[in-house]
Amino acid sequence: MDMKKRKFTTEEKLKIIKEASENGVDATLEKYGIYKASYYTWKSRFEEMGVEGLQHGMNPAHLKRIRELEKENKMLKQLLAEKDMECKMQEDLLKKRYAPGKRRP
């Protein structure tokens, strides 16, 4: 059995996992020329991390870090939006206070 090294997309991996559960692991792996170790690695990562686990190089530590960064990014965007709103309100107040034709008390 000569198996050539090949990269599979996330969609292909999902399809193979589903097909193996329906048609049997051995038959499916033979059809696609995949080693059992590769298949069971994909399957365990899929069960542990979902679709993200099937992406190249993804492991639980990477996924955790990505989620932390996404959370931090969301918080920073919210802070920026609040700061923009604060600046806009200050600008509007200054325009009203120093509008042409109005005298300062």
N, C-alpha and C positions, 0 to 999 in steps of 0.2 A: 504494500500500500504506500504509494509515493504521494506525500502531502506537501504541496507548495505553500510557502508562507504568503498569507494574504490578509489584508486589513478588511474588516467588516464594519459597516456603518452601524449606528445605534439601531436603526430600523431593521436592518438585516439580522442583527443579534436577537431582537425581540421576536421577529418572525421565526427564527430557528428555535428559540426557546419554546414558543407556542407550538410549533410543528412537532418538536420532540415530545412534548407532553401528550399530543394527540396521536402521533404515529409511532412512538417508540424512539428512545434515545439512539440506540445503535444504528437503526435504519437511517435516521435523519443525519447523524454525524457522518455516516458513510456517504450519503448523497452529496453533502456539502464539503466533504474532505476536512473535517474538523477533529482535532484530538479531544478525547473525553475530558482531559484536564482543563482545556480552554472552555468547553461547554459548561462544566460545573463551576468554574470561576465566574463566568458570565451569569449563570443562574443564581449563585449565592449573592453576587453583587446586586443583581436585580431585586432579589428578595430583601436584601438589607437596605438598599438605598433607592430603589425604584429606577426609573429610566435614567436618571443622572449617573447611576452607578455603572451604566454600560458605556459611558463616554470614555474615550481613550485616556488612560492615566488617572482616572478618578478613583479615590478611595475615601473612606469615612472621614479622615482628617481633612482632606481637601474640601469635601462637601461641608463640613462644619465651619471651616474657615470662610468659605464662600458665603454661607448664610450669615456669619458674623459681619462680614464686610457689607453684605446687602442691607443688613439692619442698620449698621453705622451710616451707610450712604443715605438711607431713607431719613434717618435722624438729621443728618447734615442738610439735606434738601429742605426739610421742614424748618430748621433754624434759619436757613437762608431766606426762605419765603417769609418768615416772621420778620426778619431784619428788613427785607425789602418793603414790607407793609409798614413797618415803623418809620422808615425813611420817607415813604410816600405821604404818610400822615403828617410828619414834621414839615415836609415841603408844602403841603396844602395849608397848614396853619401859618407858615411864614408868608405865603402868598396872600392869605386873607388879612393878616396883620399889617403887612406893608404894601397893600394894594395901592395903585396910583389913585390919587384923589381922596384918600383917607388920611386923616391927620392922626398922629400919635397923641394919646392923652398925656 
